Amino acid sequence: MKQQIESAKHQAVTIDATSGTCTPTPSKIRLNELEDIRREMARVYREARGGAMDTSEAGRLAYILTGIGKLIEATDIEKRLLQMERKFLK
């Protein structure tokens, strides 16, 4: 346990409350653009395909990523529409 805590000083870790084990905290994932969503979906697919992730979990994540992608797309369309309205309604 002490060794785990010592290693935690050098990297971000998540500590399991019941067992006390440390696991590296996942890095932040950028999901600001459609390309970010595509990249993350591809990663989820590869992990599921390779057996590193349960396929039902991969399906849930893909569903959430699809929703985020649709929101990004709708926001982008809304911004473009507002720009067009400002330009043509002057």
N, CA, C and O atoms as a MOPAC input file, in Angstrom:
PM7 MOZYME 1SCF
protein

 N      0.83100 1    -1.19700 1     0.00000 1
 C      0.00000 1     0.00000 1     0.00000 1
 C      0.87100 1     1.25500 1     0.00000 1
 O      0.59500 1     2.20500 1    -0.73300 1
 N      1.93700 1     1.25900 1     0.83300 1
 C      2.80300 1     2.42200 1     0.90400 1
 C      3.47800 1     2.66700 1    -0.44200 1
 O      3.63200 1     3.81100 1    -0.87000 1
 N      3.87700 1     1.58800 1    -1.10400 1
 C      4.51100 1     1.71000 1    -2.41700 1
 C      3.52900 1     2.33200 1    -3.41500 1
 O      3.92100 1     3.15700 1    -4.24000 1
 N      2.25900 1     1.93800 1    -3.33900 1
 C      1.24400 1     2.49700 1    -4.23100 1
 C      1.08400 1     3.98800 1    -3.98300 1
 O      0.93900 1     4.76100 1    -4.93000 1
 N      1.10800 1     4.39500 1    -2.73900 1
 C      0.95600 1     5.80800 1    -2.40600 1
 C      2.17600 1     6.58600 1    -2.88900 1
 O      2.03300 1     7.69800 1    -3.39600 1
 N      3.36700 1     6.02100 1    -2.74100 1
 C      4.57300 1     6.67800 1    -3.22700 1
 C      4.49900 1     6.90800 1    -4.72800 1
 O      4.86600 1     7.97900 1    -5.21200 1
 N      4.02200 1     5.89600 1    -5.47600 1
 C      3.92700 1     6.06000 1    -6.92500 1
 C      2.85700 1     7.08200 1    -7.29100 1
 O      2.91600 1     7.68500 1    -8.36300 1
 N      1.89000 1     7.27900 1    -6.41500 1
 C      0.81900 1     8.23200 1    -6.68100 1
 C      1.31900 1     9.67300 1    -6.64700 1
 O      0.65700 1    10.57100 1    -7.16800 1
 N      2.47900 1     9.89900 1    -6.03900 1
 C      3.02100 1    11.24600 1    -5.97400 1
 C      3.45300 1    11.75700 1    -7.34100 1
 O      3.56500 1    12.96600 1    -7.54100 1
 N      3.69400 1    10.86200 1    -8.27300 1
 C      4.23800 1    11.23900 1    -9.56700 1
 C      3.22600 1    11.22800 1   -10.69800 1
 O      3.51400 1    11.74600 1   -11.77700 1
 N      2.08000 1    10.66800 1   -10.49100 1
 C      1.06100 1    10.64200 1   -11.53500 1
 C     -0.31900 1    10.65400 1   -10.89700 1
 O     -0.49200 1    10.27000 1    -9.74000 1
 N     -1.29800 1    11.10500 1   -11.67600 1
 C     -2.67200 1    11.12600 1   -11.17300 1
 C     -3.19700 1     9.70300 1   -11.09900 1
 O     -3.09100 1     8.94600 1   -12.06400 1
 N     -3.76500 1     9.33800 1    -9.95400 1
 C     -4.30200 1     7.99400 1    -9.76700 1
 C     -5.68500 1     8.06800 1    -9.14000 1
 O     -6.05500 1     9.05800 1    -8.50800 1
 N     -6.43200 1     6.99600 1    -9.33300 1
 C     -7.72100 1     6.82700 1    -8.68100 1
 C     -7.54600 1     5.69100 1    -7.68000 1
 O     -7.05000 1     4.62100 1    -8.03300 1
 N     -7.95200 1     5.92000 1    -6.43300 1
 C     -7.78900 1     4.91900 1    -5.38300 1
 C     -9.13100 1     4.27400 1    -5.10600 1
 O    -10.10500 1     4.95800 1    -4.79200 1
 N     -9.18400 1     2.94100 1    -5.22400 1
 C    -10.39800 1     2.17900 1    -4.94300 1
 C    -10.62900 1     2.18900 1    -3.43000 1
 O     -9.73700 1     1.82200 1    -2.66600 1
 N    -11.81300 1     2.60400 1    -2.99800 1
 C    -12.10800 1     2.74600 1    -1.57400 1
 C    -12.12100 1     1.41600 1    -0.83600 1
 O    -11.74200 1     1.36400 1     0.33400 1
 N    -12.54600 1     0.34200 1    -1.48800 1
 C    -12.62400 1    -0.93600 1    -0.79300 1
 C    -11.29500 1    -1.66900 1    -0.74500 1
 O    -10.90100 1    -2.16700 1     0.31000 1
 N    -10.60700 1    -1.74000 1    -1.86000 1
 C     -9.36400 1    -2.51700 1    -1.89000 1
 C     -8.13100 1    -1.66200 1    -1.63700 1
 O     -7.09000 1    -2.19500 1    -1.25300 1
 N     -8.22000 1    -0.34900 1    -1.84100 1
 C     -7.07200 1     0.52300 1    -1.64500 1
 C     -6.09600 1     0.51800 1    -2.80900 1
 O     -5.02600 1     1.12200 1    -2.72700 1
 N     -6.45900 1    -0.16100 1    -3.89800 1
 C     -5.55200 1    -0.20100 1    -5.04500 1
 C     -5.60800 1     1.09400 1    -5.83900 1
 O     -6.64700 1     1.74900 1    -5.92500 1
 N     -4.47900 1     1.44200 1    -6.40900 1
 C     -4.36500 1     2.65500 1    -7.22000 1
 C     -4.34400 1     2.27500 1    -8.69500 1
 O     -3.64300 1     1.34600 1    -9.09800 1
 N     -5.10900 1     2.99400 1    -9.48300 1
 C     -5.06200 1     2.81900 1   -10.92900 1
 C     -4.86200 1     4.19200 1   -11.54900 1
 O     -5.37700 1     5.18200 1   -11.02800 1
 N     -4.12200 1     4.27300 1   -12.65500 1
 C     -3.90700 1     5.58300 1   -13.28000 1
 C     -5.23500 1     6.23400 1   -13.65600 1
 O     -6.11800 1     5.58800 1   -14.22000 1
 N     -5.36200 1     7.50600 1   -13.34100 1
 C     -6.55000 1     8.25100 1   -13.71900 1
 C     -6.51400 1     8.48100 1   -15.22000 1
 O     -5.49900 1     8.93500 1   -15.74800 1
 N     -7.60400 1     8.17800 1   -15.91900 1
 C     -7.60700 1     8.38900 1   -17.36900 1
 C     -7.37400 1     9.86200 1   -17.70300 1
 O     -7.84700 1    10.75600 1   -17.00200 1
 N     -6.63700 1    10.09300 1   -18.78400 1
 C     -6.39700 1    11.46800 1   -19.20300 1
 C     -7.69400 1    12.08000 1   -19.72800 1
 O     -8.62200 1    11.37000 1   -20.11500 1
 N     -7.73500 1    13.40100 1   -19.73400 1
 C     -8.92200 1    14.08500 1   -20.23200 1
 C     -9.03400 1    13.84800 1   -21.73400 1
 O     -8.03800 1    13.86300 1   -22.45700 1
 N    -10.24200 1    13.63300 1   -22.17900 1
 C    -10.50200 1    13.38000 1   -23.59000 1
 C    -11.17200 1    14.61500 1   -24.16300 1
 O    -12.20900 1    15.05900 1   -23.67000 1
 N    -10.57400 1    15.16100 1   -25.20300 1
 C    -11.17000 1    16.32600 1   -25.85800 1
 C    -12.33500 1    15.85500 1   -26.72300 1
 O    -12.18900 1    14.95100 1   -27.54600 1
 N    -13.47500 1    16.47500 1   -26.52600 1
 C    -14.66100 1    16.16200 1   -27.32000 1
 C    -15.30200 1    17.46000 1   -27.80300 1
 O    -16.52400 1    17.60900 1   -27.77000 1
 N    -14.46800 1    18.39700 1   -28.25200 1
 C    -14.96600 1    19.70700 1   -28.65200 1
 C    -15.34200 1    19.79800 1   -30.12200 1
 O    -16.11700 1    20.67300 1   -30.50600 1
 N    -14.81300 1    18.92100 1   -30.94000 1
 C    -15.05600 1    18.97300 1   -32.37700 1
 C    -15.45100 1    17.59200 1   -32.87300 1
 O    -15.19400 1    16.58400 1   -32.21400 1
 N    -16.07900 1    17.55900 1   -34.04300 1
 C    -16.49500 1    16.27400 1   -34.60200 1
 C    -15.31500 1    15.33600 1   -34.82600 1
 O    -15.45300 1    14.12000 1   -34.69500 1
 N    -14.15800 1    15.89500 1   -35.16100 1
 C    -12.96700 1    15.05900 1   -35.33900 1
 C    -12.57600 1    14.38700 1   -34.02500 1
 O    -12.12700 1    13.24100 1   -34.02700 1
 N    -12.74200 1    15.09000 1   -32.90500 1
 C    -12.47100 1    14.49300 1   -31.59300 1
 C    -13.41700 1    13.32700 1   -31.32400 1
 O    -13.00700 1    12.29000 1   -30.80500 1
 N    -14.67800 1    13.50800 1   -31.68000 1
 C    -15.68800 1    12.46000 1   -31.48500 1
 C    -15.34400 1    11.24800 1   -32.35100 1
 O    -15.40900 1    10.10700 1   -31.89100 1
 N    -14.98000 1    11.50500 1   -33.60000 1
 C    -14.61200 1    10.41500 1   -34.51100 1
 C    -13.43400 1     9.62700 1   -33.95800 1
 O    -13.43800 1     8.39600 1   -33.98000 1
 N    -12.43500 1    10.33300 1   -33.46800 1
 C    -11.24700 1     9.68400 1   -32.93000 1
 C    -11.59100 1     8.82700 1   -31.70700 1
 O    -11.11100 1     7.70100 1   -31.57600 1
 N    -12.42200 1     9.36600 1   -30.81900 1
 C    -12.80500 1     8.62700 1   -29.61200 1
 C    -13.66300 1     7.41600 1   -29.96000 1
 O    -13.50900 1     6.35300 1   -29.35900 1
 N    -14.56300 1     7.57000 1   -30.92300 1
 C    -15.38400 1     6.42500 1   -31.34400 1
 C    -14.51600 1     5.32700 1   -31.93500 1
 O    -14.74900 1     4.14400 1   -31.69000 1
 N    -13.52000 1     5.71900 1   -32.71100 1
 C    -12.60600 1     4.73300 1   -33.29000 1
 C    -11.83100 1     4.00800 1   -32.19400 1
 O    -11.60300 1     2.80200 1   -32.28500 1
 N    -11.42300 1     4.74700 1   -31.15000 1
 C    -10.70900 1     4.11900 1   -30.03500 1
 C    -11.60400 1     3.11300 1   -29.31000 1
 O    -11.17600 1     2.00500 1   -28.98800 1
 N    -12.84800 1     3.51400 1   -29.06000 1
 C    -13.80900 1     2.61400 1   -28.39900 1
 C    -14.01400 1     1.35800 1   -29.24400 1
 O    -14.03300 1     0.24500 1   -28.71900 1
 N    -14.16700 1     1.54500 1   -30.54700 1
 C    -14.35400 1     0.40400 1   -31.45800 1
 C    -13.15500 1    -0.54200 1   -31.39200 1
 O    -13.31900 1    -1.75600 1   -31.27400 1
 N    -11.94800 1     0.02600 1   -31.47000 1
 C    -10.75500 1    -0.82900 1   -31.44400 1
 C    -10.64400 1    -1.59000 1   -30.13700 1
 O    -10.28000 1    -2.76600 1   -30.13100 1
 N    -10.95800 1    -0.92500 1   -29.02100 1
 C    -10.89500 1    -1.60600 1   -27.72800 1
 C    -11.92400 1    -2.72600 1   -27.63700 1
 O    -11.62100 1    -3.80900 1   -27.13600 1
 N    -13.13500 1    -2.47200 1   -28.11800 1
 C    -14.17400 1    -3.51100 1   -28.09300 1
 C    -13.80400 1    -4.65800 1   -29.02700 1
 O    -13.95700 1    -5.83000 1   -28.68300 1
 N    -13.32300 1    -4.30800 1   -30.19200 1
 C    -12.94200 1    -5.32300 1   -31.18300 1
 C    -11.78500 1    -6.18000 1   -30.67900 1
 O    -11.72700 1    -7.37900 1   -30.95100 1
 N    -10.86800 1    -5.56000 1   -29.94400 1
 C     -9.71700 1    -6.27800 1   -29.41600 1
 C     -9.97700 1    -6.98600 1   -28.09700 1
 O     -9.09400 1    -7.67100 1   -27.58100 1
 N    -11.17900 1    -6.83200 1   -27.54000 1
 C    -11.52100 1    -7.51600 1   -26.29600 1
 C    -11.12400 1    -6.77000 1   -25.03700 1
 O    -11.30700 1    -7.28800 1   -23.93500 1
 N    -10.57900 1    -5.55500 1   -25.17400 1
 C    -10.17400 1    -4.77900 1   -23.99700 1
 C    -11.36700 1    -4.10600 1   -23.32700 1
 O    -11.26600 1    -3.65700 1   -22.18600 1
 N    -12.50300 1    -4.03400 1   -24.03400 1
 C    -13.70500 1    -3.39800 1   -23.49900 1
 C    -14.90300 1    -4.27700 1   -23.84200 1
 O    -14.99600 1    -4.82700 1   -24.93900 1
 N    -15.80300 1    -4.39400 1   -22.89600 1
 C    -17.02900 1    -5.15200 1   -23.11900 1
 C    -17.84300 1    -4.47600 1   -24.22600 1
 O    -17.95500 1    -3.25100 1   -24.26100 1
 N    -18.40300 1    -5.27200 1   -25.11800 1
 C    -19.13200 1    -4.69700 1   -26.25100 1
 C    -20.37400 1    -3.92100 1   -25.82400 1
 O    -20.75500 1    -2.95800 1   -26.49100 1
 N    -21.01200 1    -4.32200 1   -24.72400 1
 C    -22.17900 1    -3.56200 1   -24.26800 1
 C    -21.75300 1    -2.19000 1   -23.74500 1
 O    -22.46000 1    -1.20300 1   -23.94700 1
 N    -20.60800 1    -2.12600 1   -23.07800 1
 C    -20.07600 1    -0.84100 1   -22.62700 1
 C    -19.68300 1     0.00700 1   -23.83100 1
 O    -19.93700 1     1.21200 1   -23.84700 1
 N    -19.07300 1    -0.59700 1   -24.82700 1
 C    -18.69800 1     0.12100 1   -26.04500 1
 C    -19.93900 1     0.67300 1   -26.73800 1
 O    -19.91200 1     1.79400 1   -27.24600 1
 N    -21.00800 1    -0.08500 1   -26.76700 1
 C    -22.25500 1     0.38000 1   -27.36800 1
 C    -22.81900 1     1.58100 1   -26.64200 1
 O    -23.29200 1     2.52800 1   -27.27000 1
 N    -22.77100 1     1.54300 1   -25.31800 1
 C    -23.25600 1     2.68500 1   -24.52200 1
 C    -22.41400 1     3.92800 1   -24.79100 1
 O    -22.94900 1     5.02300 1   -24.97000 1
 N    -21.09900 1     3.75200 1   -24.81800 1
 C    -20.22400 1     4.89100 1   -25.08100 1
 C    -20.43300 1     5.44000 1   -26.49100 1
 O    -20.45700 1     6.65400 1   -26.69300 1
 N    -20.58300 1     4.54300 1   -27.46000 1
 C    -20.81600 1     4.98700 1   -28.83800 1
 C    -22.12500 1     5.76900 1   -28.93200 1
 O    -22.20300 1     6.76600 1   -29.65000 1
 N    -23.13400 1     5.32700 1   -28.22000 1
 C    -24.42100 1     6.02600 1   -28.21500 1
 C    -24.26500 1     7.44100 1   -27.65600 1
 O    -24.78800 1     8.40000 1   -28.22300 1
 N    -23.54700 1     7.56400 1   -26.54800 1
 C    -23.31200 1     8.87200 1   -25.93500 1
 C    -22.49600 1     9.75200 1   -26.87500 1
 O    -22.80500 1    10.93000 1   -27.05100 1
 N    -21.45100 1     9.17800 1   -27.48000 1
 C    -20.61800 1     9.94500 1   -28.41100 1
 C    -21.42400 1    10.42000 1   -29.61400 1
 O    -21.21100 1    11.52600 1   -30.10900 1
 N    -22.34700 1     9.58900 1   -30.08200 1
 C    -23.21200 1     9.99000 1   -31.19300 1
 C    -24.04800 1    11.20800 1   -30.80000 1
 O    -24.18600 1    12.15200 1   -31.57800 1
 N    -24.59800 1    11.18100 1   -29.60100 1
 C    -25.38000 1    12.31700 1   -29.11500 1
 C    -24.54800 1    13.58300 1   -29.01400 1
 O    -25.00200 1    14.66000 1   -29.39900 1
 N    -23.33500 1    13.45900 1   -28.49900 1
 C    -22.44700 1    14.61600 1   -28.39800 1
 C    -22.12800 1    15.14600 1   -29.79600 1
 O    -22.11000 1    16.35600 1   -30.01800 1
 N    -21.87700 1    14.23500 1   -30.73300 1
 C    -21.59600 1    14.63700 1   -32.11000 1
 C    -22.75900 1    15.39700 1   -32.72700 1
 O    -22.55600 1    16.39400 1   -33.41900 1
 N    -23.97600 1    14.93200 1   -32.47800 1
 C    -25.15900 1    15.62500 1   -33.00900 1
 C    -25.30100 1    17.01900 1   -32.41100 1
 O    -25.68200 1    17.95900 1   -33.10700 1
 N    -24.99500 1    17.15500 1   -31.12300 1
 C    -25.06000 1    18.47000 1   -30.48200 1
 C    -24.01600 1    19.41800 1   -31.05900 1
 O    -24.30500 1    20.59400 1   -31.27600 1
 N    -22.82100 1    18.92600 1   -31.30600 1
 C    -21.77500 1    19.75600 1   -31.91200 1
 C    -22.21100 1    20.19600 1   -33.30300 1
 O    -22.05600 1    21.35900 1   -33.67400 1
 N    -22.75400 1    19.26300 1   -34.06100 1
 C    -23.21000 1    19.56800 1   -35.42200 1
 C    -24.33500 1    20.61100 1   -35.40200 1
 O    -24.31800 1    21.56000 1   -36.18500 1
 N    -25.29500 1    20.43300 1   -34.51700 1
 C    -26.41700 1    21.37300 1   -34.43200 1
 C    -25.94000 1    22.75800 1   -34.00300 1
 O    -26.42400 1    23.77000 1   -34.51000 1
 N    -24.99700 1    22.80300 1   -33.07500 1
 C    -24.44400 1    24.08100 1   -32.62600 1
 C    -23.72800 1    24.78900 1   -33.76200 1
 O    -23.86100 1    26.00100 1   -33.93200 1
 N    -22.97100 1    24.03000 1   -34.53600 1
 C    -22.25700 1    24.60200 1   -35.68200 1
 C    -23.23700 1    25.15000 1   -36.72400 1
 O    -23.02700 1    26.23700 1   -37.26200 1
 N    -24.28700 1    24.41200 1   -37.00100 1
 C    -25.30600 1    24.87500 1   -37.96400 1
 C    -25.98800 1    26.13400 1   -37.44800 1
 O    -26.23900 1    27.06800 1   -38.21000 1
 N    -26.28400 1    26.15800 1   -36.15800 1
 C    -26.92500 1    27.33700 1   -35.57200 1
 C    -26.03100 1    28.56600 1   -35.69600 1
 O    -26.50800 1    29.64400 1   -36.04800 1
 N    -24.74000 1    28.41400 1   -35.41000 1
 C    -23.79800 1    29.53400 1   -35.53300 1
 C    -23.73600 1    30.03700 1   -36.96700 1
 O    -23.74900 1    31.24500 1   -37.20400 1
 N    -23.67000 1    29.12100 1   -37.91900 1
 C    -23.61000 1    29.50700 1   -39.32900 1
 C    -24.88400 1    30.22500 1   -39.76700 1
 O    -24.82800 1    31.20800 1   -40.50500 1
 N    -26.00700 1    29.73700 1   -39.31600 1
 C    -27.28500 1    30.36300 1   -39.65700 1
 C    -27.36300 1    31.78500 1   -39.10600 1
 O    -27.80800 1    32.70100 1   -39.79700 1
 N    -26.93200 1    31.96000 1   -37.87300 1
 C    -26.93300 1    33.30000 1   -37.27800 1
 C    -26.01000 1    34.24200 1   -38.04500 1
 O    -26.34700 1    35.40900 1   -38.24800 1
 N    -24.85600 1    33.75100 1   -38.47100 1
 C    -23.94200 1    34.58000 1   -39.26700 1
 C    -24.58100 1    34.97900 1   -40.59000 1
 O    -24.46800 1    36.12700 1   -41.01900 1
 N    -25.25100 1    34.03200 1   -41.23200 1
 C    -25.91500 1    34.31900 1   -42.50300 1
 C    -27.03500 1    35.34700 1   -42.30500 1
 O    -27.18800 1    36.26400 1   -43.11300 1
 N    -27.81000 1    35.19400 1   -41.24000 1
 C    -28.89100 1    36.13700 1   -40.96500 1
 C    -28.34400 1    37.53300 1   -40.74400 1
 O    -28.89100 1    38.50900 1   -41.25800 1
 N    -27.26100 1    37.63200 1   -39.97600 1
 C    -26.67100 1    38.94400 1   -39.73000 1
 C    -26.17300 1    39.57400 1   -41.02900 1
 O    -26.33700 1    40.77300 1   -41.25700 1
 N    -25.56700 1    38.74900 1   -41.87100 1
 C    -25.00200 1    39.24800 1   -43.13000 1
 C    -26.08700 1    39.71300 1   -44.10100 1
 O    -25.95200 1    40.76900 1   -44.72000 1
 N    -27.15200 1    38.93900 1   -44.23600 1
 C    -28.18000 1    39.23800 1   -45.25000 1
 C    -29.29500 1    40.14300 1   -44.74500 1
 O    -30.05800 1    40.67300 1   -45.55300 1
 N    -29.41100 1    40.33100 1   -43.47000 1
 C    -30.48400 1    41.18500 1   -42.92700 1
 C    -29.98400 1    42.57500 1   -42.55300 1
 O    -30.67400 1    43.31500 1   -41.85100 1
 N    -28.80400 1    42.92900 1   -43.01000 1
 C    -28.26900 1    44.27700 1   -42.74400 1
 C    -28.95600 1    45.30500 1   -43.59100 1
 O    -28.63900 1    46.49100 1   -43.50400 1

